[in-house]
Amino acid sequence: MAAQLFSPLQIKSLTFKNRITISPMCQYSSVDGFANDWHLVHLGSRASGGAGLIIQEATSVSPEGRISPSDMGLWKDEHIEKLQIINQFILSQNSIPGIQLAHAGRKASMSEPWNGNKRLDESKGGWQPVAPSAVSNHSNEEPPIALDKAGIQNVISDFKSATQRAVKAGFQVIEIHAAHGYLLHQFLSPLSNFRTDEYGGSFENRIRLVLEILEAVQSEWPDNLPLFVRISATDWADGGWNIEESVQLSKILKAKGVDLIDVSSGGLVSHQQIPVGPGYQVDFAEKIKKEIGIATGAVGLITEAHQAEEIVASGKADLVLFARESLRNPNLALHFAKELGAAISWPKQYERSK
């Protein structure tokens, strides 16, 4: 039987040549939000390496939404030109360029991982983070400022404007980042959202911002192109966001026109207890796919060809996303195809090494 990992997948007007997706991975290599040649080589090499979809790292919709001063951004028109060049190369490799739009919320204004991953004050190039509530990520940090109604409207507007620019830049898949403890996840979880207005308290109120941002993105995103949402299926912490709420949210997102749920987990609180192991998040993707009937992406310690093949072949998820494994091996799709006996086309410049 042919390898299902290398079967095409149709979503709206796009056909993905295989089920291998490069997960968005922060490179912390931008100045003032701009993409540069590092991003061209990083993303381009994974396109030439055979992946069907390349999702650009978490790209901030505003300067204050960056995790670090070195994050990618799409808050001004000047950011578009280099992204167009990168996306044209990805397309030339018969791969599809996607972008993850994000706002870090209370996890913003940090130094890069190799510079200690510490909160930066304004004297060191940092800024004041915002969040649903004035509760910090770690007890030793200054608390963020709770967003007021005007601030929430600004965030929605920023996502809308960034979507306009994403269209101009030539992206063909957009993913809203509502996972990993960043701003939208902070609104979803009762462990970080203590609001008493229409954005806090009940499930319906906590998901309100995600739905409003979805509507704003959809107002600018072409109807014929796929729209994904990444969620953390559970906070892995008592009293937090959980898989039952994720299923409920996914049902609503499907009804509102979302095409795929990219299912990750965790990242909100430091006391999370994650049972890390190979494929430890796949069951969440399977549950959402089977209960809601929506396409899902599986992520998390998926490192081997036969492991990825089993996920797709058994119907647990529609796409398999690779992060660290693709950092180790930009050509993992070419290697996986050989392992699984799938005949795929290689870049003609590399054919003599098959």
Sequence and secondary structure as in RCSB ss.txt:
>XXXX:A:sequence
MAAQLFSPLQIKSLTFKNRITISPMCQYSSVDGFANDWHLVHLGSRASGGAGLIIQEATSVSPEGRISPSDMGLW
KDEHIEKLQIINQFILSQNSIPGIQLAHAGRKASMSEPWNGNKRLDESKGGWQPVAPSAVSNHSNEEPPIALDKA
GIQNVISDFKSATQRAVKAGFQVIEIHAAHGYLLHQFLSPLSNFRTDEYGGSFENRIRLVLEILEAVQSEWPDNL
PLFVRISATDWADGGWNIEESVQLSKILKAKGVDLIDVSSGGLVSHQQIPVGPGYQVDFAEKIKKEIGIATGAVG
LITEAHQAEEIVASGKADLVLFARESLRNPNLALHFAKELGAAISWPKQYERSK
>XXXX:A:secstr
   GGGS EEETTEEESSSEEE        BTTB  HHHHHHHHHHHHTT SEEEEEEEESSGGG SSTT  B S
SGGGHHHHHHHHHHHHHTT EEEEEEE  GGG SB  GGGT  B  GGGT    EESSS  SSTTS   EE  HH
HHHHHHHHHHHHHHHHHHHT SEEEEEE TTSHHHHHH TTT    STTSSSHHHHTHHHHHHHHHHHTTS TTS
 EEEEEES  SSTTS  HHHHHHHHHHHHHTT  EEEEE   S TT      TTTTHHHHHHHHHHH  EEEE S
S   HHHHHHHHHTTS SEEEESHHHHH TTHHHHHHHHHT      GGGGGG 
